[in-house]
Amino acid sequence: VQLVESGGGLVQPGGSLRLSCVASGGTFSSYGMGWFRQVPGKEREFVAVIRATKTTHYADSVQGRFAISRDNVKNTVYLQMDALKPEDTATYYCAAGRPILSAIRDRNMYYYWGQGTQVTVSS
């Protein structure tokens, strides 16, 4: 499975961005699709996931501000990010896997990763 992210950029605090991740080479609808983020010197952290059943889970830090969705016809997963904060600045990665519910935030449960897209929140 190949994953390609897009939609990153520079945005002011309080602004919005929508990230997209297009998948190819696998059965997209059968995978849980996650978003993770990483800043230099820190571990990659969980942001959100949408399971094959379309149930969603979010990190506490983004709950209520971010929304994950998927389009199984377009093989695409989205991350709508609103009310962005400077601390949201990171490289955002799309990931695909079949994580069990108890480990859904564990990056080791995801088999495939995109190359990342940079999000910078700054005035």
Secondary structure, 3 states (H helix, E strand, C coil): CEEEEECCEEECCCCCEEEEEEEECCCHHHCEEEEEEECCCCCCEEEEEECCCCCEEECCCCCCCEEEEEECCCCEEEEEECCCCHHHCEEEEEEEECCCHHHCCCHHHEEEECCCEEEEECC
